[in-house]
């Protein structure tokens, strides 16, 4: 994927499986995101907007982000 490519969540869903955290609670999707692992990137979308836009980032950047969140260094 290049920096100027555009895919919506439906396009991505055709090539991968979306999932959301078990911490999301009920199925209303309020304030939740869904994530899809692509070959070398991670796609993130609003759980309520299945056919809306998706944020796509390199997998290494997503891993660093998750590491920082789990570290507890950032206030809630």
N, C-alpha and C positions, 0 to 999 in steps of 0.2 A: 504494500500500500504506500502510496506517495502522500506527501503533505497536502496536495491539492485534490485528492480523491474524496468523493462523497458517497457514503452508503447510508441508507436509513436502516432502522432496526429490522425491517422485513427482509432486506437484502442479506443482512448478516445472519438472520435466523435460518435462512436457507442453507447456510454452510456450517452451522454450529448449533450447539444447544445452550439455551439461556438458563441460568439458575439464579436464585436469590437466597440470602442467608436464612437459616432456620430461626434466627433471632428476629425475623421480620414479623412474626406473630400471625395474625389472621390474614386472609387472602384479599383484604381491601387494597393492599399495596401502598397505603398512606406513608409517604416519606421513604419508600424503599427503592432500591436500585436492583436491576438484574445485570448479570455479568455473563459474558460469553468468551471462551478461550478460542482464539483463532490460531493459525500456525505460529506467528511470531508476535502477535499483538493481543491486547485485551480490549473488548468492547463493553461499554457501560451504557445502560439506558434507564430511563424512568420506568418502573414496573407498571405504572398505569398507562403508559404510552407505548404499547407493543409495536405500533407501526410508525413511531416517531423517530427522531434523530438519535444517533448513538455517538458517544464520545469514544474514540479509538486511540489507544496509546500503546507504545511498545511494551511487551511483557516485562522487560527488565525494569522499566519505570514503574509499572503497577506493583511489582514485587517490592521495590524500594518504598513506595507509598504505604503499602500494607505493613511493612516492617516498622516504619515510623509511627503509624497509628498504634500498633501493638506495643511499642516501646514505652508508652505512657508519658513521653516527654511533652506532649501537647495537651493543654488544658481542655476539658470538656466544654 
